[in-house]
Amino acid sequence: MSDSLPPPTPPDDRAFDEALIAAAFRLAATEGWRNLRIAAAARAAGLALDRARLRFPTRGVLLIRFGRMADAASLAEATEEGTVRDRLFGLLMRRLDAFQANREGVLALLESLPCRPRTALFLAVLTEASMSWILGAAGVGTSGLTGKLRVKGLTAVWVWTLRAWQRDQTEDLAPTMAALDTALARAERAAGWLASLPFAGRPAPKAPTEEEAKGDGKEEDPAAS
């Protein structure tokens, strides 16, 4: 009788990616980022290895997709209400929620960065691209030299907040929220780069594409340094 049943419907790409990324960060939490293998994460999540190979050929691609997931969680509830500073606070805290959901694995990744300069540089470029999107969602322009400076400024705010989050052991993340509020206030006072302007121009800088992260088979995974 079982032969007459239709095969199970494969999960869509989003569900597949979320399951594999969550499993990867769980493994990173126990084994360290250096020892993380995509195949092991796929097995731990009960996912098909052939599909995992196609969708996540390297850890660099995994980092790109995790960043996009975090950005999507942030941008899904973007609003035009409130001040620019208030909008940025909400956007960045929602992005941090994705990190919190994978906390131990993300901490393992961050703790590995001092010994992994290529991964650190790779993440820095991805982060600046994310900050450009977040500025745009808050109604702040990112074109031209002024826009690039705004992106750099918000990236500094994010890094400051992320360091506070690494130390934060509370459930409500009150110390992290306080750190973010302080960093935004300082940035606002420093140069007025939070001034609300219509969004225009290309995001800055250009983030690596998944094809670039995959490489041509000869380059080492940038997230495996």
Phi, psi and chi 1 to 4 in degrees:
 res  aa     phi    psi   chi1   chi2   chi3   chi4
   1 MET       -  -33.9 -178.9  173.0  179.5      -
   2 SER   -64.1  -25.1   59.7      -      -      -
   3 ASP   -67.3  -21.5  -69.9  -18.8      -      -
   4 SER   -85.1  -10.1   63.0      -      -      -
   5 LEU   -77.8  142.8  -64.6  174.8      -      -
   6 PRO   -69.9  152.8   27.1  -34.8      -      -
   7 PRO   -64.3  151.7   24.8  -33.4      -      -
   8 PRO   -61.1  144.4   22.3  -33.1      -      -
   9 THR   -73.6  124.4  -57.5      -      -      -
  10 PRO   -65.7  147.1   24.3  -32.8      -      -
  11 PRO   -65.9  153.2   25.0  -33.8      -      -
  12 ASP   -69.9  169.0   61.4   23.4      -      -
  13 ASP   -59.3  -39.5  -72.0  -16.1      -      -
  14 ARG   -62.7  -47.4  178.6  175.3  177.3  178.6
  15 ALA   -63.6  -40.3      -      -      -      -
  16 PHE   -61.2  -48.4 -174.6   94.9      -      -
  17 ASP   -62.5  -43.7  -68.1   -4.2      -      -
  18 GLU   -61.6  -41.4  -71.2  175.5  -10.5      -
  19 ALA   -66.5  -42.6      -      -      -      -
  20 LEU   -69.6  -42.1 -166.7  143.6      -      -
  21 ILE   -63.1  -43.2  -71.3  169.5      -      -
  22 ALA   -61.6  -42.7      -      -      -      -
  23 ALA   -65.3  -39.0      -      -      -      -
  24 ALA   -61.9  -43.6      -      -      -      -
  25 PHE   -71.1  -31.0  -81.5  117.1      -      -
  26 ARG   -63.8  -42.6  -74.9 -165.4  -62.1  -89.9
  27 LEU   -66.8  -41.1  -74.7  178.6      -      -
  28 ALA   -59.6  -34.7      -      -      -      -
  29 ALA   -64.7  -32.8      -      -      -      -
  30 THR   -98.5  -30.1   57.7      -      -      -
  31 GLU  -111.9   -9.4  -59.5 -179.9   11.2      -
  32 GLY    89.8  150.3      -      -      -      -
  33 TRP   -62.9  -37.2 -177.4 -100.2      -      -
  34 ARG   -59.9  -33.7  178.8  177.5 -178.1  176.8
  35 ASN   -94.2    1.8  -61.9  -42.9      -      -
  36 LEU   -69.3  133.4  173.1   64.9      -      -
  37 ARG  -127.2  134.8  -63.3  -66.4  178.2  -92.6
  38 ILE   -60.5  -40.1  -59.7  -63.2      -      -
  39 ALA   -60.8  -40.6      -      -      -      -
  40 ALA   -66.0  -38.7      -      -      -      -
  41 ALA   -65.0  -40.8      -      -      -      -
  42 ALA   -62.9  -43.3      -      -      -      -
  43 ARG   -62.9  -43.2  -69.9 -167.2 -174.3   96.7
  44 ALA   -62.8  -31.2      -      -      -      -
  45 ALA   -91.4   -2.2      -      -      -      -
  46 GLY    69.8   33.9      -      -      -      -
  47 LEU  -105.4  154.3  -59.6  172.4      -      -
  48 ALA   -66.6  130.3      -      -      -      -
  49 LEU   -66.9  -36.5  -73.1  177.1      -      -
  50 ASP   -65.6  -38.8   57.0  -18.1      -      -
  51 ARG   -70.8  -37.8 -166.5  173.5 -178.7 -166.6
  52 ALA   -61.7  -39.2      -      -      -      -
  53 ARG   -63.8  -38.8  175.1   67.5  178.1   86.1
  54 LEU   -71.3  -41.1  -71.6  172.6      -      -
  55 ARG   -87.1  -26.0  -66.2 -161.6   58.8   73.4
  56 PHE  -134.4   68.0  -66.5   90.1      -      -
  57 PRO   -65.8  -23.4   23.1  -33.7      -      -
  58 THR  -143.0  166.0   68.9      -      -      -
  59 ARG   -69.5  -24.2  -76.9  177.8  -70.2  177.6
  60 GLY   -60.6  -42.2      -      -      -      -
  61 VAL   -64.9  -39.0  173.0      -      -      -
  62 LEU   -59.1  -42.8 -173.8  146.0      -      -
  63 LEU   -66.7  -38.9  -68.7  177.3      -      -
  64 ILE   -61.1  -46.1  -72.0  174.9      -      -
  65 ARG   -71.7  -34.4  -68.9 -162.1  172.2  153.0
  66 PHE   -64.9  -42.4  174.4   65.7      -      -
  67 GLY   -60.6  -40.9      -      -      -      -
  68 ARG   -66.8  -37.3  -71.5  175.8 -179.9  172.0
  69 MET   -62.8  -43.4  -76.4  171.5   48.5      -
  70 ALA   -64.2  -40.8      -      -      -      -
  71 ASP   -63.3  -43.2  -67.9  -13.8      -      -
  72 ALA   -62.0  -40.6      -      -      -      -
  73 ALA   -62.8  -36.2      -      -      -      -
  74 SER   -71.0  -46.3  172.9      -      -      -
  75 LEU   -79.2  -18.0  -60.4  170.6      -      -
  76 ALA   -60.7  -29.2      -      -      -      -
  77 GLU  -115.0   26.7  -61.8 -178.8   31.8      -
  78 ALA   -60.9  141.3      -      -      -      -
  79 THR  -135.3  158.7  176.8      -      -      -
  80 GLU   -97.5    2.0  -63.6 -179.3   -1.6      -
  81 GLU   -83.1  154.4  -61.8  179.0   -2.8      -
  82 GLY    80.6  179.6      -      -      -      -
  83 THR   -76.5  165.5   65.4      -      -      -
  84 VAL   -59.1  -42.4  170.1      -      -      -
  85 ARG   -60.6  -41.9  179.1  172.6  155.7 -174.5
  86 ASP   -63.6  -41.5  -70.1  -19.6      -      -
  87 ARG   -63.3  -44.7  -66.9  175.7 -144.0  163.4
  88 LEU   -63.4  -38.9  -71.4  172.2      -      -
  89 PHE   -58.6  -49.3 -177.2   91.2      -      -
  90 GLY   -63.4  -42.5      -      -      -      -
  91 LEU   -63.0  -44.7  -72.8  161.4      -      -
  92 LEU   -71.0  -37.0  -68.5  173.7      -      -
  93 MET   -67.7  -36.7  -77.8  -54.1  -57.2      -
  94 ARG   -67.5  -35.7  -74.3 -166.6  -65.3  -85.5
  95 ARG   -63.6  -39.2 -171.7  170.7 -162.4  -92.6
  96 LEU   -67.0  -25.8 -158.7   57.1      -      -
  97 ASP   -59.1  -37.2  -74.0  -17.4      -      -
  98 ALA   -66.3  -35.5      -      -      -      -
  99 PHE   -68.1  -42.2  -76.5   55.1      -      -
 100 GLN   -63.0  -35.1 -178.7   70.7    4.4      -
 101 ALA   -65.5  -22.0      -      -      -      -
 102 ASN  -121.8   35.9  -62.0  -81.1      -      -
 103 ARG   -51.7  -55.6 -179.6  177.8  177.5   85.3
 104 GLU   -63.9  -38.9  -62.6  -54.0  -40.7      -
 105 GLY   -70.3  -39.4      -      -      -      -
 106 VAL   -65.1  -40.0  173.6      -      -      -
 107 LEU   -60.4  -40.6  -71.1  176.8      -      -
 108 ALA   -62.2  -40.3      -      -      -      -
 109 LEU   -62.7  -50.0  168.2   61.1      -      -
 110 LEU   -62.3  -38.7  -64.7  176.2      -      -
 111 GLU   -68.6  -21.6  -70.4  165.1    2.1      -
 112 SER   -83.3  -14.8   75.6      -      -      -
 113 LEU   -63.0  -37.8  -64.8 -177.0      -      -
 114 PRO   -56.5  -27.2  -28.1   37.2      -      -
 115 CYS   -99.4    3.7  -60.8      -      -      -
 116 ARG  -133.2   73.6  -50.5  178.7   78.1   79.0
 117 PRO   -61.9  -34.8   20.7  -32.4      -      -
 118 ARG   -66.9  -40.3  -68.1  179.5   63.8 -168.8
 119 THR   -65.2  -40.8  -57.1      -      -      -
 120 ALA   -60.9  -43.7      -      -      -      -
 121 LEU   -66.2  -42.6  178.7   60.1      -      -
 122 PHE   -57.8  -46.2 -173.5   72.9      -      -
 123 LEU   -67.5  -34.6  -78.1  173.3      -      -
 124 ALA   -61.7  -42.5      -      -      -      -
 125 VAL   -67.3  -43.0  175.5      -      -      -
 126 LEU   -61.0  -40.7  -67.3  177.4      -      -
 127 THR   -65.5  -42.2  -61.2      -      -      -
 128 GLU   -63.3  -38.1  -72.4 -163.3   14.0      -
 129 ALA   -63.3  -39.6      -      -      -      -
 130 SER   -65.0  -41.5  -66.5      -      -      -
 131 MET   -64.8  -31.7  -65.3  -57.1  105.2      -
 132 SER   -64.2  -43.2 -179.1      -      -      -
 133 TRP   -62.1  -42.8  -89.4   94.4      -      -
 134 ILE   -67.0  -40.2  -73.3  174.0      -      -
 135 LEU   -60.4  -44.3  -77.9  166.8      -      -
 136 GLY   -60.0  -41.0      -      -      -      -
 137 ALA   -65.7  -27.5      -      -      -      -
 138 ALA   -86.6   -2.7      -      -      -      -
 139 GLY    89.2   22.3      -      -      -      -
 140 VAL  -109.2  128.7 -179.4      -      -      -
 141 GLY   -69.6  149.0      -      -      -      -
 142 THR  -127.3   16.3   59.2      -      -      -
 143 SER   -88.8  154.4   59.8      -      -      -
 144 GLY    71.8 -174.3      -      -      -      -
 145 LEU   -63.7  -40.8  177.6   59.2      -      -
 146 THR   -62.3  -41.4  -60.6      -      -      -
 147 GLY   -62.8  -40.9      -      -      -      -
 148 LYS   -63.7  -37.6  -69.8 -179.2  179.8  179.8
 149 LEU   -66.2  -36.4  -69.1  174.3      -      -
 150 ARG   -63.8  -41.8  -71.7  175.5 -180.0  144.4
 151 VAL   -61.3  -44.8  171.3      -      -      -
 152 LYS   -60.4  -41.5  -66.0  -74.0 -173.8 -177.2
 153 GLY   -63.8  -44.9      -      -      -      -
 154 LEU   -69.7  -31.9 -169.0   62.2      -      -
 155 THR   -62.1  -41.7  -60.7      -      -      -
 156 ALA   -62.7  -39.8      -      -      -      -
 157 VAL   -61.1  -44.9  167.4      -      -      -
 158 TRP   -63.2  -44.7  171.7 -104.0      -      -
 159 VAL   -62.8  -43.2  170.2      -      -      -
 160 TRP   -58.7  -44.8  174.6  -87.8      -      -
 161 THR   -66.4  -40.0  -55.3      -      -      -
 162 LEU   -63.9  -37.0 -158.5   58.7      -      -
 163 ARG   -65.7  -38.7  -72.5  173.0  179.3  167.8
 164 ALA   -64.6  -40.2      -      -      -      -
 165 TRP   -62.9  -37.5  173.4   77.0      -      -
 166 GLN   -59.2  -33.6  -74.0 -179.8  -95.6      -
 167 ARG   -90.2  -13.5  -59.6 -173.4  -61.2  -91.9
 168 ASP   -79.8  117.1 -168.1  -11.5      -      -
 169 GLN  -106.0    6.3  -60.9  -62.6  -39.3      -
 170 THR   -81.8  156.5   65.4      -      -      -
 171 GLU   -76.1  -34.3  -69.0 -173.2    6.9      -
 172 ASP   -91.6   -1.8   61.8    1.6      -      -
 173 LEU    56.5   32.3  -61.7 -178.0      -      -
 174 ALA   -59.7  -43.4      -      -      -      -
 175 PRO   -61.8  -35.9  -25.4   36.2      -      -
 176 THR   -66.3  -44.1  -60.1      -      -      -
 177 MET   -63.3  -37.9  -71.9 -170.5  -74.5      -
 178 ALA   -65.2  -40.7      -      -      -      -
 179 ALA   -63.9  -41.8      -      -      -      -
 180 LEU   -64.2  -44.1  173.2   56.3      -      -
 181 ASP   -61.7  -41.8 -171.5   59.1      -      -
 182 THR   -64.4  -43.9  -62.2      -      -      -
 183 ALA   -64.4  -41.0      -      -      -      -
 184 LEU   -65.5  -38.9  -73.9  171.3      -      -
 185 ALA   -64.4  -41.4      -      -      -      -
 186 ARG   -65.7  -42.3  -71.9  175.3  177.5  171.9
 187 ALA   -64.2  -38.5      -      -      -      -
 188 GLU   -64.7  -40.3 -170.0  173.4   37.9      -
 189 ARG   -74.0  -31.4  -70.2 -166.2  -58.0  -92.3
 190 ALA   -65.4  -48.7      -      -      -      -
 191 ALA  -146.6    5.3      -      -      -      -
 192 GLY    66.8   22.4      -      -      -      -
 193 TRP   -74.1   -4.3   58.2  -91.1      -      -
 194 LEU   -88.5    3.5  -68.8 -177.8      -      -
 195 ALA   -55.9  133.6      -      -      -      -
 196 SER   -75.6  122.1  179.8      -      -      -
 197 LEU  -134.8  154.1  -64.8  171.7      -      -
 198 PRO   -59.2  138.3  -20.5   31.5      -      -
 199 PHE   -71.3  131.9  175.3   77.2      -      -
 200 ALA  -155.2  156.5      -      -      -      -
 201 GLY    90.1  177.1      -      -      -      -
 202 ARG   -82.3  149.3  -63.5 -173.4  -60.4  -89.7
 203 PRO   -60.5  147.4  -21.8   32.7      -      -
 204 ALA  -130.6  131.6      -      -      -      -
 205 PRO   -88.7 -179.5   35.9  -37.5      -      -
 206 LYS   -77.3  125.0  179.4 -176.1  175.8 -177.3
 207 ALA   -80.3  154.6      -      -      -      -
 208 PRO   -61.9  140.9  -11.2   19.2      -      -
 209 THR   -82.3  167.0   65.7      -      -      -
 210 GLU   -63.5  -35.6  -70.5 -172.4   12.5      -
 211 GLU   -63.4  -40.0  -71.2  -57.9  -43.8      -
 212 GLU   -67.2  -36.3  -70.5  168.9  -20.1      -
 213 ALA   -70.2  -30.0      -      -      -      -
 214 LYS   -69.8  -34.2  -67.9  174.6 -175.1  176.9
 215 GLY    75.8 -174.7      -      -      -      -
 216 ASP  -108.6   15.0   59.2    5.3      -      -
 217 GLY    93.6  -14.0      -      -      -      -
 218 LYS  -102.8  -25.7  -61.7  177.0 -177.3  178.5
 219 GLU   -87.4  144.7  -64.3  -68.7  -25.6      -
 220 GLU   -71.5  144.6 -176.3 -178.0    1.2      -
 221 ASP   -54.6  122.8 -179.7    0.1      -      -
 222 PRO   -61.6  -20.6   21.4  -32.7      -      -
 223 ALA   -94.8   10.4      -      -      -      -
 224 ALA  -112.1   12.2      -      -      -      -
 225 SER   -69.4      -   61.5      -      -      -
